[in-house]
Amino acid sequence: MARKPEAPVLLVRWYDHTKWILERVDSFTKNQRLVFGTRLANTALDIMELLIEASLLHRANMVIPVAG
């Protein structure tokens, strides 16, 4: 039976951090949430997306050997 690969530690930690950030942004006042909160949340989610892409690329490189 094949073992399911574990998620990279950095990705798991960043997910927890992003979740914490989004919870805090919800508690900002309307003024802060619209400007600062949106930028903060978008940046956290952009980093999460980059980490996921890097993780997938790393796995693909491990599975498919490069010919040459």
C-alpha positions as CSV (number, residue, x, y, z in Angstrom):
1,M,0.0,0.0,0.0
2,A,1.5,3.3,-1.1
3,R,2.0,5.9,1.7
4,K,0.4,9.2,1.3
5,P,3.1,11.9,1.1
6,E,3.0,14.4,3.9
7,A,2.6,18.1,3.4
8,P,5.8,20.1,3.7
9,V,6.3,21.6,7.2
10,L,6.6,25.2,5.9
11,L,3.3,24.8,4.0
12,V,1.5,23.5,7.1
13,R,3.0,26.2,9.3
14,W,2.1,29.0,6.8
15,Y,-1.4,27.6,6.5
16,D,-1.8,27.9,10.3
17,H,-0.3,31.4,10.2
18,T,-2.6,32.4,7.3
19,K,-5.7,31.1,9.2
20,W,-4.6,33.2,12.2
21,I,-4.1,36.3,10.1
22,L,-7.6,35.9,8.5
23,E,-9.2,35.6,11.9
24,R,-7.5,38.8,13.0
25,V,-8.4,40.7,9.9
26,D,-12.1,39.9,10.6
27,S,-11.8,41.7,13.9
28,F,-10.4,44.9,12.4
29,T,-12.6,48.0,12.2
30,K,-14.3,48.6,8.9
31,N,-11.8,51.3,7.9
32,Q,-8.8,49.1,8.6
33,R,-10.3,45.9,7.2
34,L,-11.0,47.6,3.8
35,V,-7.5,48.9,3.3
36,F,-4.9,47.2,5.5
37,G,-6.9,44.0,6.1
38,T,-7.4,43.3,2.4
39,R,-3.8,43.8,1.6
40,L,-2.6,41.7,4.5
41,A,-5.0,38.9,3.7
42,N,-4.2,38.9,0.0
43,T,-0.5,38.8,0.7
44,A,-0.9,35.9,3.0
45,L,-2.9,34.0,0.4
46,D,-0.4,34.8,-2.3
47,I,2.4,33.4,-0.3
48,M,0.2,30.3,0.4
49,E,-0.3,29.9,-3.3
50,L,3.4,30.1,-4.1
51,L,4.2,27.5,-1.4
52,I,1.7,25.1,-2.8
53,E,3.1,25.6,-6.3
54,A,6.6,25.0,-5.1
55,S,5.5,21.9,-3.2
56,L,3.8,20.5,-6.3
57,L,6.8,21.3,-8.5
58,H,9.1,19.6,-6.0
59,R,7.0,16.5,-5.9
60,A,6.8,16.4,-9.7
61,N,10.6,16.6,-10.0
62,M,10.9,13.7,-7.5
63,V,8.4,11.5,-9.4
64,I,9.4,12.3,-13.0
65,P,13.2,12.0,-13.5
66,V,14.7,14.5,-15.9
67,A,16.1,12.9,-19.0
68,G,19.4,14.1,-20.2
